[in-house]
Amino acid sequence: METLSYPLHLRVSALALLVFALTAAAGQSSHPAAGDADEHMRRGVDAQQHGDVKAAIEEYRKALAMRPRFPEARANLGAALAAVGDFDGAIREDRLAMENAPDKVAVRKNLALAYYKKGDCEHAAVEFDAVHAARPGDLGATMLLGYCELKLNRAEKAVTLLEPLEQANQNDPDFEYVLGSALIQTGKEAEGAPRMERVARTTRSAEAYVIAGSARLSLRQFKDARADLDAALELDTQIPGLYTMAGQARDALGDTEAAQQAFEAALRADVRDPMANLYLGAILLKKREVEKAEPLLTLALQLQPENRHARLQMAKLDAMQGKNAEAVALLEALEKADPNWLEPHVELAPLYYKLHRGEDGQRERKIVDDIQAKQQEAGPPKD
């Protein structure tokens, strides 16, 4: 599952302010006889503290024009440029500042944040890793390193990094979001979902509810999945794919009408949503509304030609339309690909009889009985 973007704004803001305060203090204590450069530095700090970032940028540049080797002014310029969205400029200034900065770790943290805010997690991870190595107790940098590893599909690294720190930080929703997401990505949905639900309840985050709900769907815990996804819908109906997942949870619980409404809403948002087309088509087909189901199932198969459920529903559609030979061909291919999948055998048995292939029909019935017996012995799946 693709991890949704989560606003780690509180943690990022705290880090940025921390670095700014350190560099500002250093700027006021360095080179006391330099006169005008220090004055521009002080004006820049004052402007930035009062929210006038553009004026701060001008003052820092004036200070650097007078004293090019002024690492505190350069580091603050980098932070100010990042604040106005000029991340490339911030990265350039931070790298220059590191050449002469008395506190290289603080400036490196600024650099890591600039890469992070730019969306360049590859480079951000490198810099956050260096900060973590120098200051392993810096929780904010460690957490953002974990988040970058998560975005780079290296969730195992994030789990290894963060899990030992959880006991002391389990009430931090940003921390729990990253760890919960990483656990889900590593296949530990049962451990990640409860963490993500705590985050969702604490922060009222629709995105967190969606991640938790998707994990519950994977676990076939459909009641919990529906609760999470419905909570997400109450907060934000615009999240791509949300209505589709909500429909899947409702459909699995047998609430067909509510499921149909959700899939219809999903298609209003995206007419080419493959799963919404498939599930709505299957519902309509079950209601024997063949004319309405056909274009939906046809599109679903076109969008995902290898989707076995789309192929199964198309076989059912063919059978309802009297295209028995076509239906059999589809079902036989599905049966060959997965001999233990029950549904193709169930559909094949009556079709063989219709085509006067009695021995094949009897064989399919026996296979159905054998698979069902094994399923009963294994017990029912979790709801």
N, C-alpha and C positions, 0 to 999 in steps of 0.2 A: 504494500500500500504506500502510496505517495504520502509523505508527511506534509500536513498543511502548515502554512506559515503562521507562527504564533508571535504576537507582539511582545518581545522581551524588552519592552521600552523602559521599564523601571530599572532593570539591571544595567542596561546600556547607558542610560542617563546618569546613573550613579557613578559608573566607571568614568564617563567623560568628565564629570564634575570633579572627581577625585584627581585625575591627572591635571586638569586645569588649575586646581588649587595648588598642587605641588609645584607646577612650573611657574605659576604666578608668584608664589612666595620666593622661589629661587631667583626670579627675575628682579625682584625688589632688593635682594641682598647681594647681587653680583655687580661688579664694576661700579662701585658707588660714585666714582669720580667722572663717570662718562657723561654726565649732564643730560643733554638733549635726548639721547637714545633711551636712557632710563625714564625720562619724562614721557616719551611716546609710549614706552612699554606700560607705564602706570596708567596712562590715559586709555590704552587699549584694554587693559584689565578692567578698568572702571566701566568702559562702554560695554564690554562683553557681560559683565555682571549685571548690568542694567538692561540687557537684552538687545542692545544696538550692535549686532554682530558686524554689520557692514562698516561702521565707524571703527570698530575694533580692528578689523582687517587693515584698514587704511593706516591706523596708528602703528600696528606691528610692522607693516611694510616700511613706514618712515623710520622706525627704529633700526630695521635691518639695512636700510640705505645708508645710515650713519655708521652702523657697526655690523657688517655682514656675518662675523663670527659671534653671534649673539644667540646661543642655542635655545634659551628660554623664550625669547621672542619668536624664534622660528617654530618652536614646538607649539606655542600658543596660536600662531598663525595657522599651523596645520589643524589644530582643534577648531578654530573659527571657520576655516574653509570647509571642514567636514560638516559643521553646523549648518552651512548654507547649501550643502549638497555638492560641493566641488571636491569629490573624493579623490580624484586624480591629483589635484593640486595639494590636497592634504597629505597624500602619500608622498609626494615629492618633497614637501617641506619637512615631514617627519623623518624621512631618510637623511636629509641634510642635517637636521637637528641632532640626529644620533651620532654624527661624526664628532661633535664637541660637547654633547650633553653630559653634565656631571651625574645625572641619574638616567642611564640609558634604558633601564627597565620601564620607567614611567613613560618615556617617549615611545618605546616599543609597544606599550599598551595602546597608546594613541594610534600608532600605525596599524596595529591589529584591528582596532575599532574602525578605522577608515576603510580597511579592506572589507570588514564585516558589513558595514553599512552600504558599501558599494555592491555587495552581493558576491564578492570574490572569496568564497569560503576556503578555497585551496590555499591562497596566500595568507588569509586570516589565521588558518589553523597553524601554519608554520610559525607565525609571530606569537600567537597565544601559547603555543607549545614552549617557545623560548621563555615567555613570561612565567609560565607554570614551572619550568625547570628552575628559574631563578627565585621564584616566590611561590612555592607549593601551597602556602597558606592563603593565597589570593583566590578566594572562592569565586568571585565574579569572573575573573579570567579563566579559571578552571571550568566553570559552567559554560562559558561561551566557547571554549575549546571543545567541550563535549557536544555543543549544539552544531558546531562546524563539522565535527566528525559525523554527526548524524546526517547532516545535509549532503555529505560526501559519500553516503552509503557505507560508512564505516561504523555502524552502530555498535559492533562488538567493542571497539575501542572506547566509545562513549560509556558503555556499561562498566567496563573495567575501570575507567577513570572516576566515575561518579558513585558507583555502588558503595564503596567504602566510606563515603562522606554522607550517606543518606541519613543515618541516625541523628546526626547533628543538624540536618537541614530539611527534614521531612515536612516542616511547616512552611517552607519556601516554595510557592507555586511555580516560579520559574524553574527552580532546580527540579522539582517533581515532574514538570512538563518534559524537560529534556530526558530525564532518566526513564520516565514512563514511555515516551516515544521510542527511545532506544531499545527498551525491553520488547516492545511490540514488534519493532523491525527485526529483532533477532529471533522472532518466533515465540517469545514468551508472553503471548497475549494475556494469559491468565494472571501474570504478575503486573503487566503494564496497564491493563484496563482499569483496575481500581484506583491506581495512582492518577490516571488521567481524569477519572470521574471526580476525584477530590479536587483536582485543579479546576475542573469545569464548575463545580459548585462554589468554590472559593472566589473565582474570578468572573463567573458568569460568561465564560468564553464559549461561543458556539463552536469554534474550531476544535476545542478540547473535547466537547461532547461528541463531535463527529468522529474524531479519532477513537474515542472510547467505544462508540457505537459500532464502528467498523470492526474493531477488535472483537466485540461481543458477537457480531455476525459470524466472524471466522470461527469462533468457539461454539457456534450454534446455540448461543444463549439468547434466544430471540426476544424473550420478555425484557431482559435488561437492554438489549440492543434497541428495541422500540422506545423504551423510556429515554435512553440517551439521545436518540435521533429526533424524537418528538420535542425534547427539551431544546435541541439545537434549532429546530424549526421555529420555536417560539422566539428565539433570539435573532435569527438571521435566515431568511428564506432564500437568499441569493447565493449560497455556497454551492458551487458546481457539484452535481452528483448527489446532493443531500436528499432530495425527494426520491431519487431512485433507491437509495439505501433504506430510507424509511418505508418505501413500498415493499422492498424485499422482506424486511422484518415483519410487516403486517401480513404479507402473503404467507410467510412461514407459520404464522400463528393462526391462519385460517380466516383472517378478517379480510375477505376478498373485496368487499366494497371500499373499505378504507385504502386497501392496497391499490385498487384501480384509480381512485382519486389521486393518490400520490404519483403514480406513473403518468397519469394525464398531466399533472402539474409539471413533472419532469420534462415531458415532451413540449409543453408550452415554452419552457426555458431553452430547450435544445432538441429540435425535432430529430436530430441524428444521434441521439443518445442510444447506443446499441442495447444496453440492458433494459432501459425503459421500453423500447420497442419490443424486445423479446418478452418481457414479463407481461406487458399489457396485451400483446398478441396472444400469449398463452392463456390469459384470463378470458379474453373474448372467445378464443377457440373452445375453451371448456364450456362456455355458455352457448356454444354452437352459433356464434355470430361470425360466420366464416368470412363473409365479405369484408367485414371490418378488420378481422384478424390478418387476412392475407397480406395487405401492403406492409403492415407492421413487421410480420415475420420475414417477409421477403427482404426488407431493408436490414433487419437485424442480421440475417445471414450474409447479406452483401458486405456489411460493415465488419463482421467477424466470421469469415467463412470456416474457420477451424473450431468455432465454438460448438461443442457437442450438444449442448442444450438447444441451441438454435437449429441444429440439424435434426434433432429429435422432434421439435415442434413442427418443423417443415414436413417431416415424415407423417406426423399426425394430420397435418393439413392436407397433404396429398391423399391420405387414406379417406378423409372426409369427403374429398372431391372425387372419389372413385379412381384415383390414380394409384392403384394398388401396386403395380410393378415398380413405379418410381419410389413409393413408400418403402417397399421391401428392400430395394437397392440401398437406400439411405440407412435403414435399420441394420442391415447385414454389415455394412461398413462400420457402424457404431459398435455392433456386437463383436466384430473382429478386433477393433481397437481396444475394447475393454470387456472381456467375456463375463466379468463379474458384475457389470452394471445391469440392474434388474429391468429397468424400463424398456430398453429395446427388445428384450425377450418377451415381455408382456404384450407389446404392440405387435410383435412378429407372429405370435401364435395364431390369432384369428385371421390375419392376412394370409397365412399359408393355407388355411382351410378354404378361404374364399378363392384362392388360386388353385384349389384341388391338389394341394400338396400335403396330404394327410400325415404322412410319416414325419415331415418336417414340423408340422404343427404339434404332433405328439412329443417330438423331441424338445421343442421350445417349452411346452407345458411342464415337462419333467425338469428342465433347467430352472424354470420359474420356481417350482416347488423346492428344488435343492437350495437355491439362493435364499428363498424366504426362510427355510429351516435354519440355515446358517445365521441369518440375521436375527431370528428369534433366540437362538442360542447365545448370540453375542449381547443381546439386550438392546433396548431402544436407545437411539442417540439422545444426547442432551437437548432439551427444548430451547 
